Amino acid sequence: MSELSQIDSQRMIDQLHLAKKKYEEDSQISSPKIQRVPNVLRQNAEFAKFCTPKVISLGPIHHWDENLKQGEHYKLLWTSMYVEEYSKKTHQSIDKAAQYLLQTVQDNLGELKKLFTEDAIGAKTTDEDLCFMLFVDGCSLLHFMENIDKQNPQALKLKLDQMMYICRDIALLENQLPRRLLELLCKNGTNLEYLMINFHSMGDIKQLSALQVPHETKHRTIRTPGIAIEFTNMKKNTDLVQLPSNSEEVVVQLANKRKPIHLLDYARTFITSSTSNDHVNENDVKNKQDGIQLKQMATPDKSNGWLTYKNIRDLKAAGIRVKASQTDRWLWSSVSFASNFFYGELRLPMFMFDNASPYFFRNLLAYEMCPDFDNNLECCSFFCFMDSLIDSGEDVKELRLAGIIQNLLGSDEELAKLFTDLGGHLPTKMFNNTWCSDAMAYSKKYIQVKNQMEKHYKNKLKTFGAITINTYFNTPWSILAFLAATAALALTSAQTYYNVNPQK
């Protein structure tokens, strides 16, 4: 083999320096960039089809897709409506308002480009194209978030089915727009958090904020696929954001003090953050950052690491009942287990599944697996945990009858397949049973719950008692038959006694 020339050697060294420099530059950006779904997930065709928009694109990743041309018409329409409203609020002509907003994007284009990965922008997208694209997409998204209302889709010049499909597309990872862009284009006094809540509640927040909430009302809950946004009248809490309403009592509790970087990130805070400790073991060492329980959790007991139960039906046969969590019912961290004499009780968060759920959940997982997103794989860990409980439609049926799952997706078998697909190819799979890693400390809680269930499941006395009760006392008729047989036996014994020992 011939020796490398000095020029070739220097070229290789320069590539190493360039790679290090690029990494250091990227590391200076504290939040993850807008990017494509990680390639390791894209290689799975079944997964990838749930990450591609069907109607509308936002940002540069799918902007040139010929199948999304109809969405471009809607975006231009909403942008014109937004600019008109902006001009009224700023007391200037529509043309000047449009020029001002477009110039604002152009003046900050260098900063905005750094919020996207290079392959997200693409080689054929010029700065001029990107500037106009971000102007149109940002204004149209702000108008959509402000005016979405499932009771009145005509406000967006849409039919209800069109609005639902577009909502699903807007929540995709590859359709996200950076918060900074929305801040630049916002009208003065606009609360971005309120617009994000309005989007995820599909306009329900407007109706709720218009109501006079009585003082004795503690909570109201708006349910969306995979998310439930709880509203409370605790207006003295400084972590609560006041909604634009005549009623001072209606406020929404933010699940995270960190400002969300886009709509998908905002949805994630509602299901991964924790607002109470009722489901945390008292002996756990807690270190909270941004409302999320992090690394210092007590190490789970590894002595029971070998799990012998397989699914919900196995647990039920061993006397473990499944019930909905009593507090923080919609937070994915609301998982706990309590062992009683004959019965155990597993508490799980509540879910509502519909046709948007497979898209929403997969994009959450893809977001967590983005290489520049520093997180504890909360969603990945949770779906691995649920995959350990669900094997078939019968397991889903048990959860549905327990009031944990509302299945609008289709059959129970279809929902079971969703959990199996979600949990089958995740990086948390190897860590979610026995191994612990501070790099993924969130899963320690699920390991702890699994070990508690395994300990109960392997206790012969408890399981024997539960099996006996389930076998012989599983219906009111069997209980009545047992009581009747007991009474008959007692009467027969008494009669025999008096026959042997007659009264004198």
N, C-alpha and C positions, 0 to 999 in steps of 0.2 A: 504494500500500500504506500503510495507516495505521500510525502509530508505535505501538510497544509501550508499554503503560502501565507505570507504575513498579512496580505489583504484579506484573505478568507478568515484568518484568526481574528483580526480586528473587527470584521463584520459580525462574527458570532458574539464577541465581547460586547459590541455595541447593542446587539439585540437583548443581551442580559440586562444591561444598564437601562435600556428603554423599558423593558418589562417592569423593572423595579420602580422606575420613575412613574410609570402609569399607575401602578398599584398605590404608590404614595399619594398621587393626585386624587385617585378615586376614594382613598381612605379619608380625605379631608371633608368629603360630603357625608354628613352624619346620618342622613336618611337614605333608604334604598332608592335606586333609580327606577324610572319606568322602563320595563324591559319585557322581553318575551318569556313565555313559560319555559322553565329549565328543560334542556334537551333530553335529559334522562326521563322526563315525563312525556315530552313530545313524541318520543319514539314509540310510546304506547298509543296506537291509533284510536282505541276506545276512549282513552283519557283525552287525547288531543281534540277530538271532535266537540267536546264540551268546553273548550277554551277558545273557540273561534266564533266571532260574531256572525249572526245570520241576517241582520237587518241594517245595522248602523255601525260605523267606526268612529272612534275618538282617538286622536293622536296619530302618529305616523305609521305605526306597525301595519295596520290593515287599510290605510288610506287609499291605496291604489287598487284595491280589490274590486274587480268589475261587478261582482255579485252584490255590492253594497252601494250602487249608484243611487238607488231610491232614497237611501238614508242621507245622501248629500243634499237632496232637495229639501228634506225636513230640516236639516241643520241650517241651511241658508234662510229658510223661512223663520225659524226660531231666532236666528241672529238678527234678522231685520226687526222682529218684534222686540227683542231685548234692546237693541240700539234706540228704537223709538221710545221705549220706557226710560232709558238712560238719558236721552235728550230732554225729556220732560223734567226729570229730576234735577238735571244740571242746568236747565234753562238755556239751552243752545239748540241750534238746528240739528236735524238728523244727520246731515252730511258731516258737520263738524264733530258731532259725537262719535261717528264711525271713524273719522280720521284720527281723533284723539286716542281712541281705544287701539286702533291699529298701530299708531305710532308708539303707544305704550308697550305693546308687545315687541315691536322692532327695537326699541331702546334697551329692552331687557333680554333680547334674544340670546346673547352670549351666556347669561346666567341660566336661562331656561334650557338651553341645549345641554348644559351639564347635568340636568335632571333626567336625561334620557341616556340609555346606553347607545353606543355607536351603531350596533346592528338594529336597534329599534328605529333609529332615524333613517338608516339606509343610505346607500351611496348615491342614488338618483334623486334624492330630495335636496333641492337647493335651499339656501337661506330664505330666499323670497317665497318659495313654496311653503316652507316650514312656518314662516311668520304669518302668512295668510291662513294657513291651516289651523294654527293655534288660536288665532283671533276668532275664526268661525266656530271651532270646536268648543273653546272656552265660553264664548257668549251663549252658544246654543245650549250647553250643559247647564249654565246658570239659569237660563230661562226655563229649562225643563225641570230642574230641581225646585224652582220657585212655584211653578204652575201645575205640577203633577197632582192629579186628583182622580182617584179611581171612580169617584162618583160623577165626575165631569171631565172625561177625556177630551171633550170638544174644546176645552181651553187651550189644548196643544194642537188643535186641528187634527185630532186622531180619533180612531175608533178604539174601543176598549182592548180588543185583541192586539192591535198594533202597539198600543202603549205598553202592554204586558211584555211583548217580545223585545221592545226597545229597552225597557227596564232591565230585563235579563242581560241584554248585551252590554249595557252601561256598567254593570257590576263585574264584568270580566277583567282579569288581570291585565290583558294586553290592550284594554280599552281605557285604562286609567289616565287621567290628566293630573299633573302635579298641583298641589295646593297653592303654590306660589303663583301659578298662572291665574287661578281663580281669584286670588287676592288682588292681583293687578287689575283685573277686569270688573271687580265687584263695584256696585253702586255704594256710595258713602252710607255708612250705618248698617250695611248688610251683615248679618250674622251667619257665617258659613256653616257653623255647627247646626244652626236651625234649618238651613237648606238641606243639609245632609240627612238630618232626622226626617224632614218632610219627604225626601226622596225614599228613604227606606220604609217609611210608614205609608207611602203612596198617597200622601195628602191627609191621612187621618189625624195628624198632629194639629192641623188647622181647625178641624172640627172639635177636637178635644180642648184646644186653647180658647175656643169661643164659648165653652161651657163655664158656668159658675160652679166651681167645685166646692162642695160643702167642707167645712173644717174637719168634720169627723171622717171624711174619706181619706184613707191612708194611701192607696195606690190605685192607679188605673194602668192597664197593660194593653199595648198595641202589638199584635202578633203579625210578623211577616215571616216568609219562609226561612227557617233556621235561626231567626232572631225574634226576641220579644223585647220591646222597649218599654220600660216601666216608668211611669210618671208619679210623682209624689208631691204633697203639698208642704214639704218641709222647707219653707222659703228662707229660713235663717241659715241654712247650710251654704257656706261660701263656695262650695264646689258645684253648686247648681247654677245653671244658666237660665235666665228669665226668658220666657217666650214672648214674642210680640202679641200681647193679648190684653183685653180690658180686665181680665181676671188676674189678680196678683198672686193667686194661689196656685196656678198651674205652672209647674216648673219641671224640667227634665234633668235627671241626675246623670252626669257624664260618667262613663265607666272608666275613664282614663284622663289624667290631667295633661298628658302629652297631646299636642295638636295632631290630629290624623293627617297623613300626607296625601291621602286620596280617599275616594268613597269606599273602596274595598277595605282599606285599613281602618276606616271608621267603623264599619260593620264588625270587624274582627274584635274591636275593643269591647263590644257589648257581650260577646260570648266567651271571651277568655279572661276578662278581668274579674276580680272578686271584690264584693262589697261587704262581705260578712265572713265570719270565721266559724260558723256553726258546723261546717263540714270538715274542719281541720282538727286533728288530734291535739289535745291539750299539751302533749309532750313534744309536739313538733316545734322546732326552732324556726321562727319566722323572720324573714327579711323582705320587706315589701318595697317594691320600686314601681312607680306608676300603677299601683293597684294590682300588680301581678305578683303572686307568690313565687319567689325565686329560690336560689340555691341552698340556703341553709336548712332545708327541711331534713328532719331526722331520717337516717338511713333505714330503709325497710329491712325487716327481718328476712334473711336469706335462707333460713333453715327450712322454710316451706316453699322454696322456689319452684319445685316440681309440681305443676298444676295437674290434678287428676280430673277435674270437672271440665266439661266441654262447651256447655251452652246454658241458656236460661232454663231449659227443660231439666237438665241435670241438677241445677241448683234448686229448682222447684221440688223435685223429687226428694231432695235432702232437707226440705223444710225451709228453704230460703225464699222469702217473699220479696217481690219487687214492687216498690212504690215510688211515686213522684216525690221529688225533693220538696221539703216543706218551706224552705227559704231559698232565695235566689234561684227560683225554679227553672229559669231559662239560661242560667250560666252553665257552661260546660264543665266548670270545676265543681259543680254541686253534686259530687259523688261521695257517698259514705256507706259504711256497713256497721251494723250492730248485731251482736250474737246474744240471743237469749237462751233459755234452758232447752227448749225443743226447737225453737224457730230462730232463723236469722232474718235480718231485714236489710235489703239493698236499696238505697235511695239513688235515683237517677234524675237528671234534668229532663224537662219536657221538650218535645219536638213537634213541629208541624211540617210535614213533607208535601210538596206539590211538584209540578213539572219543572219549576225553576231550581229546586233543591240540588239535583245532580250537578248543575252548572255552578251554583254558588259554592258548594262544598269543595268541588275539585279545584276551583280557582283559589279558595282559601289555602288549600294544601300546597298549590303551586307557588303562592305568594310566600308561604313560610319557607319553602325550599329555594328561594332566590338566594344566590351566593352572597349578596351584599346586605341581606336583611338579617340583622342580629336578633335572634329570638330564641325561645326555649321549645320550639316545635309543639306548642300547646295543642293546636288542632290535629296535627299528625298523631300525637300521643293519645288524644281522646278517641280518634277513630280506630286506632289499634286496640284500645280498651273495649270499644263497642264491638269490634270484630271478634274479640275473644268471647263475647256473650251470644252472638247471633250467628247461627249456622243455616237456618232455613226459615221459611215463612211461619212455622209453628212458634219459633222464638219471637218473631215480630208480633204474632197474634197475642202472646202472653203480655208483651209490653203495651200493646194497644188496649187490651182489656184492663190493664193496670192503670190506664189513664196517662201513660208516659208519652205515647206516640199517637198523633192524629195523622193517619195515612191517607192523603189525597193524591198520592203518586200513582196508585194502581193496586195491584194485588200485593199481599204480604210477601210472596215469593220475590216479586220485583224489588221491593224495598230491602229484603234480605240480601239480594244480589248486589244492591248498591253499597251496603256496608262491607260486604266481602270484597268488592272491587276497590273500595276506598282504602281498606286496611291491608290489602294484599301486597302492595309494592312500595311501602313507605320506609324511610330510614329508621323510624322508631320501632319497627317490628322486632328487631333483635334486642332492643333495650327495654321493651315494655313488659317483659315477664320477670326476669331475675336480675339482669345487669343494671347497674346504676351509673350514671355519668353526670357530673356537675354541668356539663355542656348541655344537658337535657334534663334539668332537675325537675321540671314540671311533671314528668312521667313517674317520679318517685311516689307521688300520691296514689296513682293508679296501681302501681306495684304493691303498695301498702294495702289497698283495699282488696286486691286479688289474694294476697297472702292471708288476710283475715277471713275471706270466704273459704279459702282452701283449708285453713285450720278448722273452721266449723264443719266443712264438708267431710273431712277425714275423722271427725269425732264420732265414734261408733254409737255412743250412748245417745247423742243428740239426733243423729240421723236415723237410728233405730226407732226412737220415739216418734220422729216426724213421719217415717214411713208407715208405722203402725197407725197413726192418726189418719194419714192420707188414704190408707188402704181400707180401713174399717170405719172411719168416721168422716168420710169425705162428702156425705150428703145429709140433709136433715132426716131423710127416711132411715138411713143407717144408724143415726144417733137414736131416733125413736125406737128402732128395732132393738138396739142394745139396751136401752132403758127398760123396754118391755120384757126382754129376756132376763134382765137383772131382777126386775120385780117378780117375774114368774118364778125364778130360781129362789128368791127370798121367801116367797109364799110357800113354795114346795118344801123348802127346808124347815120353815116354821110348822107346816102341817105334819111333816115327818117327826119333828121333835115332839109335838103334842101327842101324836099317835104312840110314840115310844114312851113318853112320860105324861100319861093322862093326869089331868087335875083331879085331886081327891075332893 
